Amino acid sequence: MNKNFLNSVLNIFQNNIIPLTTKKVSLGNKIFGAAIIKKNDLSLVISGSNNEIENPLWHGEISTIKNFYEINENKRPFTKDCFFISSHEPCSLCLSAITWCGFDNFFYLFPHNSTINDFNIPHDLKILKEVFNIDNGEYARKNYYWKSYNLNDLIIKLSEIEKKELMPILENIKNTYKKLSDNYQLFKKNNKIPLK
């Protein structure tokens, strides 16, 4: 993926995913959000954020998919013509949803180990271990259905000049998620989400 793609994705985080997630976290939801963009012009189709206080299944990716399928089918692009962008590496529920919907890709900013270590939300790795017997989140990141990409790895592969341009934006986004996480952790005991 080139700099133009990565720059567009980071802008979507700043302008779409984060503002929505900020609102949802203030209501007691987790920090996960996502967006769907068109492959041909990198324009935003839809974004979403975690809404588990309404329904424990409304993870960031699931809420985004729900929003996507609420678009009139005559105006909604085919999933194979879209990129799926996620703030965090999808859990087993969201991996399945992405697969069942026919997306052939997804991109994430924070890997599973960051979700547990930096954001104190252990359930993704714990469910993979306890339910599927998968250690350390080592599912097949490239398989028959899709390929997954860590956005950090893609940015690291850019030229030094391109990296220099994108790294401050990336760091700003990461700092924003840290603040959102602090807010979530502070108030999570007051919400009714089953797995906090």
C-alpha positions in Angstrom: 0.0 0.0 0.0 1.3 3.4 -0.9 1.5 6.7 1.0 -1.7 8.1 -0.6 -3.7 5.1 0.8 -2.1 5.4 4.2 -2.6 9.1 4.4 -6.3 8.7 3.4 -6.7 6.1 6.1 -5.1 8.2 8.8 -7.3 11.2 7.8 -10.4 8.9 8.1 -9.3 8.0 11.6 -8.9 11.7 12.5 -12.0 13.0 10.8 -14.5 10.2 11.1 -13.6 7.2 13.4 -12.2 9.2 16.3 -14.9 11.8 16.6 -17.6 9.0 16.6 -15.6 6.9 19.0 -15.1 9.9 21.3 -18.9 10.3 21.5 -19.4 6.6 22.1 -16.8 6.3 24.8 -18.4 9.3 26.7 -21.5 7.0 26.9 -19.6 4.1 28.3 -18.6 2.1 25.2 -15.2 0.7 24.4 -12.7 2.4 22.2 -13.1 0.3 19.0 -14.1 1.8 15.7 -14.0 1.1 12.0 -14.6 2.4 8.5 -15.3 1.1 5.1 -13.8 2.9 2.1 -13.9 2.4 -1.6 -10.9 0.9 -3.2 -11.1 2.9 -6.4 -11.0 6.4 -4.9 -10.4 5.9 -1.2 -13.6 7.8 -0.3 -15.4 7.0 2.9 -18.5 4.8 2.5 -19.4 4.6 6.2 -17.9 4.6 9.7 -18.9 3.2 13.0 -17.9 2.7 16.6 -18.5 0.4 19.5 -22.0 0.5 20.9 -22.0 -2.4 23.4 -24.1 -0.5 25.9 -27.0 -0.9 23.5 -26.1 -4.5 22.5 -23.0 -6.5 23.5 -22.7 -7.6 19.9 -22.3 -4.1 18.6 -18.5 -4.1 18.5 -16.9 -1.3 16.4 -16.6 -3.5 13.3 -20.1 -5.0 13.7 -21.7 -1.5 14.2 -19.9 -0.4 11.1 -21.1 -3.4 9.1 -24.6 -2.7 10.4 -24.4 0.9 9.2 -23.0 -0.3 5.9 -26.0 -2.6 5.3 -28.4 0.1 6.2 -27.3 2.0 3.0 -29.7 1.5 0.2 -28.5 -1.5 -1.8 -28.5 0.5 -5.0 -26.0 3.0 -3.5 -24.0 0.5 -1.4 -20.8 -0.7 -3.1 -19.9 -4.4 -3.2 -17.7 -5.5 -0.3 -15.1 -6.8 -2.7 -14.7 -3.2 -3.9 -14.0 -1.9 -0.4 -11.2 -1.7 2.1 -12.2 -2.5 5.7 -10.4 -0.3 8.3 -10.4 -1.1 12.0 -8.9 0.7 14.9 -7.9 -2.5 16.6 -7.2 -6.0 15.3 -10.7 -7.6 15.1 -11.8 -10.1 17.7 -13.1 -13.6 16.7 -16.7 -12.2 16.4 -15.6 -9.4 14.1 -13.2 -11.6 12.1 -16.2 -13.9 11.3 -18.5 -10.9 10.4 -15.9 -9.5 8.0 -15.5 -12.9 6.4 -19.3 -13.6 6.2 -19.8 -10.2 4.5 -17.3 -11.0 1.8 -14.6 -8.4 2.5 -11.3 -9.7 1.1 -9.2 -7.5 3.4 -8.9 -5.6 6.6 -6.4 -3.1 8.0 -5.9 -2.4 11.7 -4.0 0.1 13.7 -3.5 -1.6 17.1 -2.7 -5.4 17.2 -4.2 -7.8 19.8 -1.2 -7.5 22.1 -1.6 -3.8 22.2 -5.3 -4.2 23.0 -4.5 -6.2 26.1 -1.2 -4.5 27.1 -1.9 -0.8 26.3 -5.7 -0.7 26.6 -6.4 -3.3 29.3 -9.0 -5.1 27.3 -8.0 -8.8 27.4 -11.0 -10.5 25.9 -9.9 -10.8 22.2 -6.8 -12.9 23.0 -8.6 -14.7 25.9 -11.5 -15.8 23.7 -9.2 -17.0 21.0 -7.3 -19.0 23.6 -10.2 -20.3 25.6 -12.7 -21.0 22.9 -10.6 -21.7 19.8 -7.3 -22.9 21.5 -5.3 -20.3 19.6 -2.2 -19.1 21.5 -1.1 -15.5 21.3 -3.7 -14.6 18.7 -1.9 -16.6 15.9 -4.8 -17.0 13.6 -4.2 -17.1 9.8 -3.8 -13.5 8.8 -3.7 -14.4 5.2 -6.2 -17.1 4.1 -8.7 -18.2 1.5 -11.1 -15.4 2.5 -9.0 -12.3 3.2 -5.6 -10.8 3.9 -5.1 -8.6 7.0 -2.6 -5.8 7.3 -1.1 -4.0 10.3 -1.1 -0.3 9.4 2.0 0.3 11.5 4.0 -2.2 9.4 2.8 -0.6 6.2 3.9 2.8 7.3 7.3 1.5 8.5 7.9 0.2 4.9 7.5 3.7 3.4 10.5 5.8 2.3 12.1 7.9 5.0 10.5 11.1 3.6 7.0 9.6 3.5 7.4 8.2 7.0 8.5 11.5 8.3 5.3 13.0 7.0 2.9 10.4 8.3 4.5 9.5 11.7 3.4 12.7 13.5 -0.2 12.0 12.3 0.1 8.4 13.5 1.5 9.4 16.9 -1.3 12.0 17.3 -3.9 9.3 16.6 -2.3 6.9 19.0 -2.2 9.5 21.7 -5.9 10.2 21.2 -6.7 6.5 21.6 -4.6 6.5 24.8 -6.8 9.3 26.2 -10.0 7.6 25.1 -8.8 4.4 26.8 -8.1 6.3 30.0 -11.7 7.7 29.9 -13.1 4.3 29.2 -11.2 2.6 32.0 -12.2 5.3 34.4 -15.9 4.9 33.9 -16.3 1.3 32.7 -17.5 0.0 36.1 -20.7 2.1 35.6 -21.7 0.5 32.3 -23.6 -2.7 31.8 -21.3 -4.3 29.2 -20.9 -8.0 30.1 -17.2 -8.2 29.2 -15.5 -5.0 30.4 
